[in-house]
Amino acid sequence: MDERDIYLLITRYLQNQTNTEENEILADWITASQENEQTFEEIKLAWQATALPKAVETGGALSRLKVRISEETKEQAHIKKLNPLNWGMVAASIAMISLISIGLLYLFYKQDSSQPVIHVLVTRAGEVKNITLVDGTKISLGPKSSLTYPDTFSSTERGIHLVGQAYFEVSKNPHKPFTVSTAELRVKVLGTHFNVDATRNQVLTTVSLFEGKVEVNPTHDSEDTYTLRPGQELSLDRNNLRVFQRSLDSLNVLGWMTKTLIFRNDKLSEAASKIENMYGVKLIFSDQDTADTRIYAQFNGDALDDVLTIICASGNLRYRKQGNKIYINER
């Protein structure tokens, strides 16, 4: 996705015009680098300005963004002349900034200040962030995840959107349900403690309940409702849409909060996403047999090399590192 498309996607997102797939694409782009996150925050700051007193702050955000684009363009000019496509990209970026500026003028005078401001909280590999929402709900956001939430809730419902993993301690309000939406599931609660694991590149999306009661609806069949009791978890298989309900293992479910990895006869391919999210690497397997290797191990904040050494020793494997990529094959 080129720069022009990203700016268009951001502005559509800020106007609540994106779908779940587009939200996930944007979350991937934001978490890819600190520069991307800064760019998003500056555009959001500009876009969400709703009153004239904020004009100076908004202008500063736009100015910083323009300066960065200008500096990047000058730096590229020192290396080589821009071809027609590059010039088109720069022109598109400038046009996008102009579009945002025009939008701001409209927002200064026309936007209804009663509309909630939308926030996006993102984490990088190995990072956990904690946040308390306006209603008192406490959320711990897991590594390589994103949480989209408003600064105020409606009078009838409290809704947020999650990509990745998070633990929730929802404040009780029997008149205003709290809902967590992912690409595959919608979780509805009144006040409870639970974990949602909607990590991308993982076969299962799982809701684990520790306290209270939740109702879970698969997004592909909103009429199908499952009720969980404390100590239970529900998983949906993304490949065949089958639903599984079973007792939960609290240490395994919440291991990400304490940098604990637990593998109990897991396939290496299934364990890969947890390792990748915690250490910011990409595991690449030489063949299916390697990916299907079963591992049984537990790690508590261990260094990446120690984790890989133990895993490879238990499965007669070997690994080599190249940048942030880890290549694993049989000995």
N, C-alpha and C positions, 0 to 999 in steps of 0.2 A: 504494500500500500504506500503510495507516494505522499509527499507532504501536503499537497492540495487536498487529497482525499481525507487525510487525518484531520485537517482543519474543518472540513465540511462535516465530518463525523462528530467532532467535538461540538460544533454549533448545533447540530441536530440533537445531540444528546442533551445539551443544556436546555433545549426546548421540549424535552420529553417526547421526541419523535423517533427514538431508536427502539429496536426490538432486542430480545434477549441475546441473540447471536451477535448483534452489533455491539452490545454492551460488553460482551466477553472479548471481542476483538479490541475494543478500546482499552479494556483493563490490561490486556496483554501488552499493548503499546506503552501504556503508562508505566507498568512495572519493569519494562525492558531497560530503562536507564533513568538516572537522576535528572538528566536534562529533559527527558520526556515528561517526567512528573512536574518539573518546574514550569515547563511550557503550558501544560494543562492547567496548573493552578493559576497562572497569570491570565490565561484566556478566560477561565472561570470567574476570576475576580473582576475582570472587565465586564464580562457578560452579565453578571449578577448585580451590577450597580443599579440601584433603583431610585436614587434621589440625587439632586444637584449637589448637595454637600459632599458626596462621594466622588465628584468629578475629578478632583485633583488626584486622589488615590488611583482611580481608574486610569487616568491619563498616564500616570507613572507606570502602571502595569503594561499598558500598550506600548509606551515608549521603550521599556526594557525589552519587550518582545521584538519590537522593530529593530532595536540596536543589535540584538543577538542575530537576527536574520541577516542584517546588513554586514555584521562582522564575519559571519559564516560565508557569505557571498564573496566578500573581499579576500578571505583566506583561500577560497577555491580559485579566485582569479589569479593569485600568485602562482598557483601550481600549473594551471592550464587555462586556455581560453574556453569560455562556456560555449557548448554547441547549441543549436536551436532548441533542443529539448530542455537543456538546462535553463536557458533564458525563459522558456515557457513556464518552467517550474517556479522560477523566481517571480515572474509576473503573476502567476496564479497565487503565490503566497502573499504578495503585496495586495492583490485584489481581495484576498480573504481578509487581510487586516482592515482594509477599507470597509468591507462588508460588516465586520464586527463594529467598527467605529460608527457606521450608519445605524446599526442596530442599537448601539448605546444611546444615540440621540433619541431614538424612538422610546427606549426604555426609560430615559430620564423623565419623559413627559407622559407616557402612556401606560407603563406597566403597573398592574395592580399590586400594591405593596403587600396585600394579604396573601399572595402566593408564596408558598414555602420556598426557601433556598435549598437547592439540592447539593449535598456534599458527597465526595467520594474519598474513602480512606483506603489506601493501598499499602501493602507490605512487600518487601523483597525476600529473597531466599534467607532462611534462618532468622527472620525478624518476626516478632510478635508485638502488636500494638493493642493498647487498652483504651476504651472509650466509654463514657457515660452519656447516654442520650438524654434529651430534654425531659423525658418521662421518668428518668431514674434507672432505666434499663442499663445494665453493665454488659459490655461485650469485649471479649478477647479475640482479636483477629489473627488467624494463623499465618504462617509463611506463604508468600506468593499468592495472596488473596486480595479481594477487593470488596468493600462494603459501600453500598449506595444508600443514603438515608437523608430525610429532610430535616430542616432545623426545627420544624413544628409538625405535629400530626393533625389529621382531620378530627372532627368531632365524633366519628364513628369507628375509626380503625387506625392502628399503628402499623405501617408497612415499611419493610426494608428489602433490599435485594443483595444476595450474596453470591460471589464467585470464589470458590476455594473452601476454606474451613474456618469455623468460628465457634466459640462457646458463649452461650447467652445466659444471663441471670435477669429474667424479665420481671419488671415491677408489676405488681398485681393491679388490675383494673377490670373488674367484671363487666363493665359497660363499654370497654374499648379493647377488642382483641388485638393481639400482637401477631403479625404474620411475617414469616421469612420466606422469600421466593428465591428459588434457584432455577436452573434450566430444566430440571426434571421433577422437582417436588415443591409443594407449597405447604408450609408448616404453620398451623394456627394454634395459638395459646392465649391464656388469660394472665398467667403469672407462673413461671416455672424456671428450672435450670436444665438446659439441654445443649447438646453439641450437634452441629451440622457439618458434614464432610461432603462437599460438592467439588472436590479437587478435579481439575481437568486432567485428561489422559489417564483416568482411573475408571475401572469398569463399574464400580458401585458408587451410588450416592446414598449416604447413610445419615439417619437421624437417631441420636442416642439420648434417652431421657433419664435424668438423674433425680428430678423432683417435680411433683405436680402431674399434669396431664397435657398431652398434645394430640391434635388431629392432623393427619398427614394426607394430602391429596396428590397423586401423580398428575403432572401437568397434562399428560396425554389423555387422562380420563378423570376430569374434575368431579364426576359423580361417585367415584370410588374413594371411600374414606376409611382410613385406618386409625384406630385409637391406641396410643401407647400408654403404658403404666410405668412408674419408676423401675429402673433396672432392665428395661427392654429397649431394643433398637430395631429399626426398620431400614432395610436396604432395597434399593431398586437397581436392577441390572440394566445398564444403558443399552446393551446389545439386544436383549430380547424382551425388555420391559417387565421381566418377572419381579415379583416382590417377595422378600424374605423377612421374617420377623423372628427374633431370638433374644436370648439374654445377652447383656453387654458385659464387656471386660473393661472396667473403668480405667485401669492403668494403660491399657492399649489405646483406648479412645482418646484419653487426654495426655498421652505421652508427648505430643507436640508442644504442649505448654511448658514442659520442663526439659525440652531437648532430649527426650527419651525415645529410642526406636526399639520396637518389639516385633520380632518376626517368629512366628510359630508355625513352622512347616509351610511358610509362604513361598510362592514362586518368586524368583528373582525379578521377573518382569512386573509383578504386582508390588514388590517392595521398592521398586525403582523410584516411583513418584515421591515417596516419603524421603528417600535419600536426596533426590534432586531438590526438593523444596527446602530441606534443612541446610544443604551445603552449597546450593547454587550451581550445580553441575548438571551435565546431561549424560546418562548412561546409554551406551550403545553396545548391543550384543552381536556377536559374530554369527549366530544362527539360533534357531528355535530351541534346540536342546539346551543351549546356554541360558536362554531366557526362561526355560521351564525348570531350571535347577532349583531344588527346594532348599530353603535355608531356615535355620533355627538358632536365633541369637538375640541378645538384648544389649543395647548400648545406651550409656548415660552421659551425653555431652562429649563423647570420644572424638578425637581428630578424624578427619575424613580418611587419611591413609590407614589408620588403625581399623576403621570400619571395613574398608575394602580388603585389607589383608586378611582379616578374620573370615569374612564372607568367602573370599576366594579359597582360603585354606580348607574350609569346610565343604566346598563343592568341587575341589580339584580344578580350580579355575586360576586364571592370572589376569592382571589388568595393566594397562598403561595409560598415562595421562597426557593429554595434548590440549593445553589451554584449559577450558572448563569442560572439556569432553573426556569421558572415561570409557575406554574401549575394553570390553571383557570377552574373553574366549576360553575355551577348554585348553588344558595343558597338552 
